[in-house]
Amino acid sequence: MARRSPSIDVNGVLASFRLGSQDPSDEATAALLDATTSLLSSYGVRRWSMDDVAERSGLGRATVYRRFEGRDDLVHAALARDAHRFFGAIAAAVSGHDDLEAKVVEGFLVGVRFARQSLLPTLVRSDTEMTLSVLTSTPVVALGRAALVDRYEAVTGIRLSGPDRQAVELVAEALVRLAISFILMPDSVVDFDDEDAARISLYRIIGPLLARPRSALAPS
């Protein structure tokens, strides 16, 4: 029987994400996820095995199987850890800014640059259909939208409801979809390799999005 290739299931990634596996304190688990990330970077989702993970991590097969039932679980956990680090990098980038527009621009800039240096570009090239199905899925867009809305409430101290919440959700979703487009189609007049130039461009793009509706995006 042919060995089944591992796959990426968006619900599996989100389930691992909710478990909070960003940087496991268990050194063996961290080593296994490091090995999986390395294999994904080299070979994509296919063309590697649990034995390869054991070899690259320097751990035994029994250790691998005690922590992960199969390759899918390893893939999902590795991607979930990347997602936690992604949100952590954004949180760190915006912490030093008081202005909402500056927070959004800095978070967007760091988020896109982090994503471009992550596994995503490699997986888009090696496993295009599979990766696109995850990045453009409704749950991923919803997760990003909810994270931005939650962050807005935390920054402003405003508990949103009704039309105001809908207005902020609209802007949040636009930002998520814009970020995904920059990740999937990196060729752009926005030069993310030049941080200062990219920041200026993002202020021009994002500023108008945040300008309306003012009733929801400006604390009274």
Residue frames as a rotation matrix with the C-alpha (Angstrom) as fourth column:
MET 1
0.578 0.816 0.000 0.00
0.816 -0.578 0.000 0.00
0.000 0.000 -1.000 0.00
ALA 2
-0.097 -0.617 0.781 1.35
0.531 -0.696 -0.484 3.45
0.842 0.367 0.395 -0.92
ARG 3
-0.463 -0.144 -0.875 2.28
0.863 -0.297 -0.408 5.65
-0.201 -0.944 0.262 1.99
ARG 4
0.561 0.757 0.336 -0.12
0.793 -0.608 0.045 8.57
0.238 0.241 -0.941 2.35
SER 5
-0.466 -0.708 0.530 1.48
0.525 -0.704 -0.479 11.98
0.712 0.055 0.700 2.10
PRO 6
-0.505 0.281 -0.816 0.91
0.733 -0.361 -0.577 14.36
-0.456 -0.889 -0.023 4.99
SER 7
-0.100 0.555 0.826 -1.61
0.743 -0.510 0.433 17.12
0.662 0.657 -0.362 4.41
ILE 8
-0.994 -0.107 -0.028 -2.56
0.102 -0.783 -0.614 20.50
0.044 -0.613 0.789 5.80
ASP 9
-0.114 0.993 -0.040 -6.04
0.809 0.116 0.576 20.73
0.577 0.034 -0.816 7.26
VAL 10
-0.361 -0.066 0.930 -7.08
-0.137 -0.983 -0.123 24.19
0.922 -0.172 0.346 8.39
ASN 11
0.680 0.668 0.301 -9.12
-0.416 0.014 0.909 22.82
0.603 -0.744 0.287 11.29
GLY 12
0.650 -0.538 -0.537 -6.13
0.696 0.706 0.135 20.76
0.307 -0.461 0.833 12.42
VAL 13
-0.406 -0.817 0.410 -3.89
0.565 -0.577 -0.590 23.84
0.719 -0.008 0.695 12.38
LEU 14
-0.094 0.450 0.888 -6.45
-0.459 -0.811 0.362 25.90
0.884 -0.373 0.282 14.29
ALA 15
0.877 0.389 -0.282 -6.94
0.021 0.556 0.831 23.14
0.481 -0.734 0.480 16.84
SER 16
0.186 -0.897 -0.401 -3.17
0.926 0.296 -0.234 23.05
0.329 -0.327 0.886 17.46
PHE 17
-0.454 -0.319 0.832 -3.12
0.187 -0.947 -0.261 26.86
0.871 0.037 0.489 17.60
ARG 18
0.388 0.712 0.585 -5.78
-0.473 -0.391 0.789 26.91
0.791 -0.583 0.185 20.31
LEU 19
0.762 -0.183 -0.621 -3.75
0.533 0.723 0.440 24.45
0.369 -0.666 0.649 22.37
GLY 20
0.927 -0.363 0.095 -1.12
-0.371 -0.844 0.389 27.16
-0.061 -0.396 -0.916 22.66
SER 21
0.683 -0.683 0.259 1.92
0.599 0.727 0.336 25.32
-0.418 -0.074 0.905 21.31
GLN 22
0.967 -0.254 -0.011 3.89
-0.211 -0.777 -0.594 28.44
0.142 0.576 -0.805 20.39
ASP 23
-0.012 -0.999 -0.043 7.19
-0.646 0.041 -0.763 27.53
0.764 0.019 -0.646 22.11
PRO 24
0.767 0.441 -0.466 6.83
-0.002 0.728 0.686 24.30
0.641 -0.525 0.559 24.06
SER 25
0.424 -0.611 0.669 8.71
-0.906 -0.267 0.330 24.10
-0.023 -0.745 -0.667 27.34
ASP 26
0.691 -0.157 0.706 9.19
0.029 0.981 0.191 20.41
-0.723 -0.111 0.682 26.57
GLU 27
-0.078 -0.836 -0.544 12.58
-0.661 -0.364 0.655 20.37
-0.746 0.411 -0.524 24.85
ALA 28
-0.688 -0.151 0.710 11.83
0.279 0.848 0.450 17.14
-0.670 0.508 -0.541 22.99
THR 29
0.334 0.885 0.325 8.61
0.756 -0.046 -0.652 18.54
-0.562 0.464 -0.685 21.53
ALA 30
0.632 -0.171 -0.756 10.41
-0.328 -0.943 -0.061 21.75
-0.702 0.286 -0.652 20.54
ALA 31
-0.479 -0.878 -0.010 13.13
-0.444 0.233 0.865 19.70
-0.757 0.419 -0.501 18.84
LEU 32
-0.420 0.410 0.810 10.53
0.675 0.738 -0.024 17.68
-0.607 0.536 -0.586 16.94
LEU 33
0.701 0.705 -0.107 8.80
0.479 -0.576 -0.662 20.84
-0.528 0.413 -0.742 15.73
ASP 34
0.238 -0.716 -0.656 12.15
-0.583 -0.646 0.493 22.35
-0.777 0.265 -0.571 14.76
ALA 35
-0.707 -0.516 0.484 12.91
-0.001 0.685 0.728 19.21
-0.707 0.514 -0.485 12.74
THR 36
0.037 0.815 0.578 9.48
0.834 0.294 -0.468 19.29
-0.551 0.499 -0.669 11.11
THR 37
0.739 0.198 -0.643 9.89
-0.039 -0.941 -0.335 22.95
-0.672 0.273 -0.688 10.20
SER 38
-0.234 -0.921 -0.311 13.29
-0.577 -0.126 0.807 22.18
-0.783 0.368 -0.502 8.65
LEU 39
-0.673 0.031 0.739 11.84
0.430 0.830 0.356 19.29
-0.602 0.557 -0.571 6.62
LEU 40
0.450 0.887 0.103 8.88
0.678 -0.264 -0.686 21.38
-0.581 0.378 -0.721 5.47
SER 41
0.514 -0.334 -0.790 11.29
-0.412 -0.904 0.114 24.10
-0.753 0.267 -0.602 4.37
SER 42
-0.541 -0.840 -0.045 13.44
-0.500 0.278 0.820 21.60
-0.676 0.466 -0.570 2.44
TYR 43
-0.978 0.084 0.190 10.82
0.181 0.792 0.583 19.27
-0.101 0.605 -0.790 1.00
GLY 44
-0.493 0.867 0.068 7.40
-0.644 -0.416 0.642 20.82
0.585 0.273 0.764 1.42
VAL 45
0.165 0.678 0.717 4.54
-0.967 0.255 -0.019 18.83
-0.196 -0.690 0.697 2.89
ARG 46
0.965 0.214 -0.151 5.49
-0.251 0.922 -0.294 15.67
0.077 0.322 0.944 1.00
ARG 47
0.535 -0.782 -0.321 8.62
0.007 0.383 -0.924 13.53
0.845 0.492 0.211 0.67
TRP 48
-0.577 -0.712 0.400 9.51
-0.565 -0.005 -0.825 13.06
0.590 -0.702 -0.400 4.31
SER 49
0.158 0.577 -0.802 8.55
0.191 0.779 0.598 10.64
0.969 -0.248 0.013 7.06
MET 50
0.938 0.184 0.295 8.30
-0.264 -0.175 0.949 10.31
0.226 -0.967 -0.115 10.83
ASP 51
0.624 -0.779 -0.067 11.67
0.757 0.581 0.298 8.54
-0.193 -0.237 0.952 10.66
ASP 52
-0.029 -0.614 0.789 13.13
0.665 -0.600 -0.443 11.64
0.746 0.512 0.426 9.01
VAL 53
0.558 0.300 0.774 11.79
-0.316 -0.786 0.532 13.75
0.767 -0.541 -0.343 11.88
ALA 54
0.977 -0.210 -0.040 13.37
0.136 0.463 0.876 11.40
-0.166 -0.861 0.481 14.41
GLU 55
0.307 -0.921 0.239 16.70
0.949 0.278 -0.148 11.47
0.070 0.272 0.960 12.60
ARG 56
-0.030 -0.325 0.945 16.80
0.405 -0.868 -0.286 15.23
0.914 0.374 0.158 12.13
SER 57
0.654 0.341 0.676 15.77
-0.423 -0.576 0.700 15.90
0.627 -0.743 -0.232 15.73
GLY 58
-0.469 -0.882 -0.047 18.22
-0.521 0.319 -0.792 13.38
0.713 -0.347 -0.609 17.14
LEU 59
-0.308 0.468 0.828 15.42
-0.868 0.218 -0.447 11.62
-0.390 -0.856 0.339 19.02
GLY 60
-0.938 -0.055 0.342 14.05
0.020 0.977 0.212 8.10
-0.346 0.205 -0.915 18.79
ARG 61
-0.692 0.719 -0.067 10.94
-0.044 0.051 0.998 7.03
0.720 0.694 -0.003 16.91
ALA 62
-0.221 0.621 -0.752 9.24
0.899 0.429 0.089 6.15
0.378 -0.656 -0.653 20.19
THR 63
-0.599 -0.060 -0.798 9.67
0.511 -0.796 -0.324 9.75
-0.616 -0.602 0.508 21.37
VAL 64
-0.952 0.266 -0.153 8.14
-0.288 -0.604 0.743 11.06
0.106 0.752 0.651 18.15
TYR 65
-0.444 0.828 -0.342 5.09
0.134 0.439 0.888 8.80
0.886 0.349 -0.306 18.39
ARG 66
-0.421 0.295 -0.858 4.55
0.907 0.124 -0.403 9.50
-0.012 -0.948 -0.319 22.09
ARG 67
-0.597 0.100 -0.796 4.00
0.208 -0.939 -0.275 13.15
-0.774 -0.330 0.540 21.27
PHE 68
-0.278 0.478 -0.833 2.47
-0.861 -0.509 -0.005 13.05
-0.427 0.716 0.553 17.79
GLU 69
0.311 0.509 0.803 0.25
-0.148 0.860 -0.488 10.38
-0.939 0.033 0.342 16.26
GLY 70
0.362 -0.152 0.920 1.34
0.853 0.451 -0.261 11.07
-0.375 0.879 0.294 12.70
ARG 71
-0.610 -0.711 0.348 2.82
0.791 -0.526 0.312 13.46
-0.039 0.466 0.884 10.20
ASP 72
0.035 0.700 0.713 -0.35
0.523 -0.621 0.584 15.54
0.852 0.353 -0.387 9.89
ASP 73
0.832 0.288 -0.474 -0.20
0.548 -0.292 0.784 16.31
0.087 -0.912 -0.401 13.61
LEU 74
-0.063 -0.942 -0.331 3.44
0.823 -0.236 0.517 17.38
-0.565 -0.240 0.790 13.28
VAL 75
-0.574 -0.102 0.812 2.65
0.700 -0.576 0.423 19.64
0.425 0.811 0.402 10.32
HIS 76
0.416 0.841 0.346 -0.30
0.459 -0.522 0.719 21.24
0.785 -0.140 -0.604 12.10
ALA 77
0.728 -0.173 -0.663 1.69
0.635 -0.193 0.748 21.80
-0.257 -0.966 -0.031 15.31
ALA 78
-0.374 -0.927 0.039 4.64
0.851 -0.326 0.411 23.31
-0.368 0.187 0.911 13.44
LEU 79
-0.450 0.280 0.848 2.39
0.541 -0.669 0.509 25.71
0.710 0.688 0.149 11.54
ALA 80
0.681 0.721 -0.130 0.48
0.505 -0.335 0.795 26.58
0.530 -0.607 -0.592 14.72
ARG 81
0.287 -0.669 -0.685 3.76
0.810 -0.212 0.547 27.44
-0.511 -0.712 0.481 16.44
ASP 82
-0.688 -0.504 0.522 4.65
0.719 -0.572 0.396 29.71
0.099 0.648 0.756 13.52
ALA 83
0.061 0.816 0.575 1.24
0.486 -0.528 0.697 31.38
0.872 0.237 -0.428 13.86
HIS 84
0.764 0.166 -0.624 1.81
0.645 -0.238 0.726 32.05
-0.028 -0.957 -0.289 17.56
ARG 85
-0.213 -0.925 -0.315 5.20
0.798 -0.351 0.490 33.54
-0.564 -0.147 0.813 16.79
PHE 86
-0.490 0.155 0.858 3.60
0.686 -0.538 0.490 35.63
0.537 0.829 0.157 14.03
PHE 87
0.564 0.785 0.257 1.09
0.404 -0.533 0.743 37.17
0.720 -0.315 -0.618 16.44
GLY 88
0.582 -0.430 -0.690 3.81
0.727 -0.106 0.679 37.57
-0.365 -0.897 0.251 19.07
ALA 89
-0.521 -0.808 0.273 6.01
0.839 -0.427 0.338 39.52
-0.157 0.405 0.901 16.66
ILE 90
-0.166 0.554 0.816 3.12
0.479 -0.678 0.558 41.82
0.862 0.483 -0.152 15.80
ALA 91
0.797 0.500 -0.339 2.27
0.510 -0.257 0.821 42.41
0.324 -0.827 -0.460 19.47
ALA 92
0.157 -0.834 -0.529 5.89
0.834 -0.175 0.524 43.31
-0.530 -0.523 0.668 20.20
ALA 93
-0.590 -0.415 0.692 6.04
0.776 -0.528 0.345 45.67
0.222 0.741 0.634 17.21
VAL 94
0.019 0.716 0.697 2.95
0.341 -0.660 0.669 47.67
0.940 0.225 -0.257 18.18
SER 95
0.374 0.207 -0.904 3.62
0.906 0.124 0.404 47.85
0.196 -0.970 -0.142 21.94
GLY 96
-0.466 -0.684 -0.561 5.74
0.780 -0.617 0.104 50.99
-0.417 -0.389 0.821 21.67
HIS 97
-0.877 0.200 0.437 3.14
0.169 -0.723 0.670 53.04
0.450 0.662 0.600 19.78
ASP 98
-0.717 0.646 -0.262 0.20
0.163 -0.211 -0.964 54.96
-0.678 -0.734 0.047 21.22
ASP 99
-0.337 0.580 -0.741 -1.47
-0.825 -0.561 -0.063 56.08
-0.453 0.590 0.668 18.00
LEU 100
0.340 0.584 0.737 -3.91
-0.159 0.808 -0.567 53.55
-0.927 0.075 0.368 16.51
GLU 101
0.938 0.006 -0.346 -2.83
-0.346 -0.013 -0.938 54.20
-0.010 1.000 -0.010 12.92
ALA 102
0.026 -0.999 -0.044 0.83
-0.964 -0.014 -0.266 53.71
0.265 0.049 -0.963 13.86
LYS 103
-0.241 -0.055 0.969 -0.03
-0.594 0.798 -0.103 50.45
-0.767 -0.600 -0.225 15.63
VAL 104
0.708 0.597 0.377 -1.86
-0.061 0.584 -0.809 49.12
-0.703 0.550 0.451 12.58
VAL 105
0.783 -0.461 -0.417 0.87
-0.553 -0.209 -0.806 50.15
0.285 0.862 -0.419 10.14
GLU 106
-0.212 -0.928 0.305 3.70
-0.976 0.185 -0.118 48.74
0.053 -0.323 -0.945 12.27
GLY 107
-0.070 0.270 0.960 1.77
-0.418 0.866 -0.274 45.55
-0.906 -0.421 0.053 12.92
PHE 108
0.903 0.429 0.000 0.98
-0.147 0.311 -0.939 45.14
-0.402 0.848 0.344 9.23
LEU 109
0.488 -0.798 -0.355 4.60
-0.792 -0.233 -0.565 45.79
0.368 0.556 -0.745 8.23
VAL 110
-0.428 -0.677 0.598 6.05
-0.871 0.486 -0.073 43.32
-0.241 -0.552 -0.798 10.73
GLY 111
0.211 0.612 0.762 3.35
-0.338 0.777 -0.531 40.75
-0.917 -0.145 0.371 10.00
VAL 112
0.954 0.140 -0.264 3.96
-0.288 0.200 -0.936 40.69
-0.079 0.970 0.231 6.25
ARG 113
0.163 -0.971 -0.175 7.73
-0.872 -0.058 -0.486 40.62
0.462 0.232 -0.856 6.66
PHE 114
-0.341 -0.231 0.911 7.48
-0.747 0.656 -0.113 37.80
-0.572 -0.719 -0.396 9.21
ALA 115
0.581 0.663 0.473 5.18
-0.221 0.687 -0.692 35.80
-0.784 0.297 0.546 6.94
ARG 116
0.839 -0.279 -0.467 7.53
-0.493 -0.027 -0.870 36.23
0.230 0.960 -0.160 3.98
GLN 117
-0.227 -0.972 0.051 10.39
-0.872 0.180 -0.455 34.80
0.433 -0.148 -0.889 6.04
SER 118
-0.040 0.321 0.946 8.30
-0.748 0.618 -0.241 31.93
-0.663 -0.717 0.215 7.39
LEU 119
-0.615 -0.133 0.777 7.39
0.188 0.932 0.308 28.57
-0.766 0.336 -0.548 5.88
LEU 120
0.322 0.943 -0.087 4.56
0.068 -0.115 -0.991 30.06
-0.944 0.313 -0.101 3.84
PRO 121
0.302 -0.195 -0.933 6.48
-0.881 -0.432 -0.195 31.10
-0.365 0.881 -0.302 0.69
THR 122
-0.774 -0.632 -0.028 8.13
-0.608 0.730 0.313 27.66
-0.177 0.259 -0.949 0.50
LEU 123
-0.574 0.620 0.535 4.82
0.281 0.763 -0.582 25.85
-0.770 -0.184 -0.612 0.97
VAL 124
0.413 0.708 -0.573 3.10
-0.340 -0.463 -0.818 28.05
-0.845 0.533 0.050 -1.61
ARG 125
-0.051 -0.523 -0.851 5.74
-0.996 -0.041 0.085 27.00
-0.079 0.852 -0.518 -4.13
SER 126
-0.887 -0.458 -0.053 5.95
-0.461 0.887 0.042 23.32
0.028 0.062 -0.998 -3.20
ASP 127
-0.692 0.721 -0.035 2.31
0.711 0.673 -0.201 22.58
-0.121 -0.164 -0.979 -2.30
THR 128
-0.967 0.169 0.189 0.43
-0.102 -0.942 0.321 25.41
0.232 0.291 0.928 -3.95
GLU 129
-0.230 0.970 -0.085 -3.13
-0.132 0.055 0.990 24.11
0.964 0.238 0.115 -3.96
MET 130
0.103 0.230 -0.968 -2.96
0.816 0.537 0.215 22.77
0.569 -0.811 -0.132 -0.42
THR 131
-0.663 -0.463 -0.588 -1.44
0.728 -0.581 -0.363 25.94
-0.173 -0.669 0.723 1.03
LEU 132
-0.888 0.374 0.267 -3.79
-0.199 -0.836 0.511 28.27
0.414 0.401 0.817 -0.81
SER 133
-0.044 0.930 -0.365 -6.78
0.233 0.365 0.902 26.32
0.971 -0.045 -0.233 0.45
VAL 134
-0.002 -0.030 -1.000 -5.64
0.994 0.107 -0.005 27.02
0.107 -0.994 0.030 4.01
LEU 135
-0.829 -0.456 -0.324 -4.60
0.504 -0.860 -0.078 30.67
-0.243 -0.228 0.943 3.64
THR 136
-0.849 0.525 0.064 -7.77
-0.377 -0.685 0.624 31.65
0.372 0.505 0.779 1.82
SER 137
-0.484 0.687 -0.542 -10.14
0.633 0.703 0.326 29.60
0.605 -0.185 -0.775 3.96
THR 138
0.325 0.744 0.584 -12.99
-0.003 -0.616 0.787 31.17
0.946 -0.258 -0.198 5.90
PRO 139
0.818 0.013 -0.575 -11.64
0.558 0.220 0.800 30.04
0.137 -0.975 0.173 9.32
VAL 140
-0.207 -0.968 -0.142 -8.25
0.977 -0.213 0.023 31.68
-0.053 -0.134 0.990 8.74
VAL 141
-0.480 0.125 0.868 -9.80
0.273 -0.919 0.283 34.96
0.833 0.373 0.407 7.61
ALA 142
0.604 0.791 0.093 -12.17
0.095 -0.188 0.978 34.82
0.791 -0.582 -0.188 10.59
LEU 143
0.492 -0.508 -0.706 -9.27
0.870 0.267 0.414 34.19
-0.022 -0.819 0.574 13.00
GLY 144
-0.586 -0.765 0.267 -7.32
0.783 -0.620 -0.058 37.16
0.210 0.175 0.962 11.67
ARG 145
-0.187 0.625 0.758 -10.39
0.081 -0.759 0.646 39.39
0.979 0.182 0.091 11.75
ALA 146
0.778 0.530 -0.338 -11.24
0.327 0.117 0.938 38.41
0.536 -0.840 -0.082 15.32
ALA 147
0.101 -0.834 -0.543 -7.65
0.994 0.058 0.095 38.95
-0.048 -0.549 0.835 16.46
LEU 148
-0.706 -0.365 0.607 -7.65
0.481 -0.876 0.033 42.50
0.519 0.315 0.794 15.07
VAL 149
0.187 0.861 0.473 -11.03
-0.046 -0.474 0.880 43.34
0.981 -0.187 -0.049 16.59
ASP 150
0.725 0.025 -0.688 -9.94
0.640 0.345 0.687 41.98
0.254 -0.938 0.234 19.97
ARG 151
-0.317 -0.933 -0.171 -6.75
0.948 -0.304 -0.096 44.00
0.037 -0.193 0.981 19.75
TYR 152
-0.466 0.227 0.855 -8.69
0.184 -0.920 0.345 47.15
0.865 0.318 0.387 18.92
GLU 153
0.645 0.764 0.019 -10.91
0.092 -0.102 0.991 46.65
0.759 -0.637 -0.136 21.96
ALA 154
0.473 -0.546 -0.692 -7.86
0.881 0.298 0.367 46.08
0.006 -0.783 0.621 24.16
VAL 155
-0.565 -0.766 0.307 -6.08
0.781 -0.616 -0.101 49.21
0.266 0.183 0.946 22.87
THR 156
-0.534 0.412 0.738 -9.06
-0.055 -0.888 0.456 51.56
0.844 0.203 0.497 23.06
GLY 157
-0.975 0.222 0.005 -10.88
0.026 0.136 -0.990 50.11
-0.221 -0.965 -0.138 26.04
ILE 158
-0.341 0.888 -0.309 -14.08
-0.929 -0.368 -0.032 50.13
-0.142 0.276 0.951 23.97
ARG 159
-0.644 0.275 0.714 -16.42
0.150 0.960 -0.235 47.14
-0.751 -0.044 -0.659 24.07
LEU 160
-0.832 0.240 -0.500 -17.88
-0.554 -0.410 0.724 47.07
-0.031 0.880 0.475 20.57
SER 161
-0.497 0.728 0.472 -21.41
0.453 0.682 -0.574 46.06
-0.740 -0.071 -0.669 19.69
GLY 162
0.490 0.869 -0.068 -23.97
0.357 -0.271 -0.894 46.60
-0.795 0.414 -0.443 16.98
PRO 163
0.971 -0.029 0.238 -23.07
0.215 -0.334 -0.918 48.87
0.106 0.942 -0.318 14.02
ASP 164
0.562 -0.821 0.099 -19.77
-0.820 -0.538 0.194 49.96
-0.106 -0.190 -0.976 15.60
ARG 165
0.038 -0.544 0.838 -18.58
-0.287 0.798 0.530 46.35
-0.957 -0.261 -0.126 15.86
GLN 166
0.626 0.261 0.735 -19.66
0.568 0.492 -0.659 45.64
-0.534 0.830 0.160 12.29
ALA 167
0.958 -0.284 -0.031 -17.75
-0.244 -0.758 -0.605 48.70
0.148 0.588 -0.795 11.08
VAL 168
0.217 -0.927 0.305 -14.54
-0.885 -0.055 0.462 47.64
-0.412 -0.370 -0.832 12.85
GLU 169
0.155 -0.096 0.983 -14.94
0.098 0.992 0.082 44.06
-0.983 0.084 0.163 11.62
LEU 170
0.933 0.234 0.274 -15.23
0.295 -0.057 -0.954 45.39
-0.207 0.971 -0.122 8.06
VAL 171
0.658 -0.752 -0.033 -11.93
-0.725 -0.621 -0.299 47.26
0.205 0.221 -0.954 8.34
ALA 172
0.060 -0.636 0.769 -10.28
-0.688 0.532 0.493 44.32
-0.723 -0.559 -0.405 10.11
GLU 173
0.479 0.167 0.862 -11.30
0.350 0.864 -0.362 41.90
-0.805 0.475 0.355 7.36
ALA 174
0.988 -0.152 0.015 -10.04
-0.055 -0.449 -0.892 44.29
0.142 0.881 -0.452 4.69
LEU 175
0.340 -0.917 0.210 -6.65
-0.938 -0.313 0.152 44.38
-0.073 -0.249 -0.966 6.44
VAL 176
0.087 -0.266 0.960 -6.51
-0.270 0.921 0.280 40.58
-0.959 -0.284 0.008 6.70
ARG 177
0.743 0.260 0.616 -7.33
0.468 0.456 -0.757 40.13
-0.478 0.851 0.217 3.03
LEU 178
0.868 -0.491 -0.072 -4.81
-0.442 -0.699 -0.563 42.81
0.226 0.520 -0.823 2.06
ALA 179
0.129 -0.854 0.504 -2.10
-0.861 0.156 0.484 41.07
-0.492 -0.496 -0.715 4.09
ILE 180
0.279 0.035 0.960 -2.87
0.153 0.985 -0.081 37.70
-0.948 0.169 0.270 2.47
SER 181
0.970 0.113 0.216 -2.61
0.228 -0.114 -0.967 39.27
-0.084 0.987 -0.137 -0.98
PHE 182
0.564 -0.826 0.007 0.85
-0.816 -0.559 -0.147 40.69
0.126 0.077 -0.989 -0.19
ILE 183
-0.018 -0.559 0.829 1.98
-0.593 0.673 0.441 37.28
-0.805 -0.483 -0.344 1.05
LEU 184
0.355 0.256 0.899 0.64
0.388 0.835 -0.391 35.34
-0.851 0.487 0.196 -1.92
MET 185
0.681 -0.129 0.721 1.64
0.679 -0.257 -0.688 37.93
0.274 0.958 -0.087 -4.54
PRO 186
0.330 -0.598 -0.730 4.90
0.735 -0.322 0.596 39.42
-0.592 -0.734 0.333 -3.24
ASP 187
-0.616 -0.543 0.571 5.77
0.784 -0.497 0.372 41.46
0.082 0.677 0.731 -6.36
SER 188
0.541 0.816 -0.203 4.51
0.840 -0.534 0.093 44.93
-0.032 -0.221 -0.975 -5.52
VAL 189
0.215 -0.415 0.884 5.32
0.213 -0.864 -0.457 48.62
0.953 0.286 -0.097 -5.65
VAL 190
0.814 -0.010 0.581 5.39
-0.560 -0.278 0.780 48.38
0.154 -0.960 -0.232 -1.86
ASP 191
0.141 -0.880 -0.453 9.02
-0.243 0.412 -0.878 47.48
0.960 0.234 -0.156 -1.19
PHE 192
0.951 0.300 0.080 9.01
-0.157 0.243 0.957 45.47
0.268 -0.922 0.279 2.04
ASP 193
0.368 -0.900 -0.235 12.79
0.875 0.421 -0.240 45.11
0.314 -0.117 0.942 1.81
ASP 194
-0.682 -0.472 0.559 13.03
0.270 -0.873 -0.407 48.87
0.680 -0.127 0.723 2.44
GLU 195
-0.392 0.561 -0.729 11.34
0.920 0.238 -0.312 49.31
-0.001 -0.793 -0.609 5.81
ASP 196
-0.612 0.137 -0.779 11.06
0.176 -0.936 -0.303 53.11
-0.771 -0.323 0.549 5.67
ALA 197
-0.858 0.293 -0.422 9.67
-0.506 -0.338 0.794 53.13
0.090 0.895 0.438 2.13
ALA 198
-0.614 0.652 -0.445 7.24
0.433 0.750 0.500 50.33
0.660 0.114 -0.743 2.97
ARG 199
-0.501 0.413 -0.761 6.05
0.771 -0.187 -0.609 52.22
-0.393 -0.892 -0.224 6.04
ILE 200
-0.747 0.208 -0.631 5.30
-0.324 -0.943 0.072 55.33
-0.580 0.258 0.772 3.97
SER 201
-0.783 0.453 -0.426 3.39
-0.341 0.260 0.903 53.26
0.520 0.853 -0.049 1.41
LEU 202
-0.562 0.574 -0.595 1.39
0.708 0.706 0.012 51.50
0.427 -0.415 -0.803 4.12
TYR 203
-0.634 0.346 -0.692 0.36
0.334 -0.684 -0.649 54.79
-0.697 -0.642 0.318 5.70
ARG 204
-0.745 0.337 -0.576 -1.02
-0.640 -0.604 0.474 55.81
-0.188 0.722 0.666 2.31
ILE 205
-0.632 0.502 -0.591 -2.90
-0.100 0.703 0.704 52.53
0.769 0.504 -0.394 1.90
ILE 206
-0.459 0.407 -0.790 -4.11
0.798 0.579 -0.166 51.95
0.390 -0.706 -0.591 5.44
GLY 207
-0.959 0.031 -0.283 -4.79
0.125 -0.848 -0.515 55.55
-0.256 -0.529 0.809 6.46
PRO 208
-0.606 0.780 -0.159 -7.98
-0.699 -0.427 0.573 55.84
0.379 0.458 0.804 4.37
LEU 209
-0.250 0.513 -0.821 -9.23
0.225 0.855 0.467 52.50
0.942 -0.067 -0.330 5.72
LEU 210
-0.493 -0.030 -0.869 -8.92
0.861 0.125 -0.493 53.76
0.123 -0.992 -0.036 9.28
ALA 211
-0.993 0.071 0.098 -10.40
-0.075 -0.997 -0.037 57.16
0.095 -0.044 0.995 8.53
ARG 212
-0.183 0.983 -0.002 -13.92
-0.948 -0.177 0.263 55.71
0.258 0.050 0.965 8.26
PRO 213
0.407 0.787 0.464 -16.13
0.345 -0.602 0.720 55.07
0.846 -0.133 -0.516 10.00
ARG 214
-0.472 -0.682 0.560 -14.78
-0.214 -0.527 -0.822 57.50
0.855 -0.508 0.103 12.57
SER 215
0.319 0.683 0.657 -17.54
-0.840 -0.118 0.530 56.66
0.440 -0.721 0.536 15.04
ALA 216
0.989 0.066 -0.131 -16.07
-0.013 0.930 0.366 53.17
0.146 -0.361 0.921 15.45
LEU 217
0.425 -0.902 -0.070 -12.37
0.752 0.395 -0.527 53.81
0.503 0.172 0.847 14.95
ALA 218
-0.485 -0.571 0.662 -11.94
0.020 -0.764 -0.645 56.89
0.874 -0.299 0.382 17.11
PRO 219
-0.397 0.338 -0.853 -12.64
0.899 0.332 -0.287 56.66
0.186 -0.881 -0.435 20.86
SER 220
0.371 0.613 0.698 -15.05
0.367 -0.787 0.496 59.30
0.853 0.072 -0.517 22.08
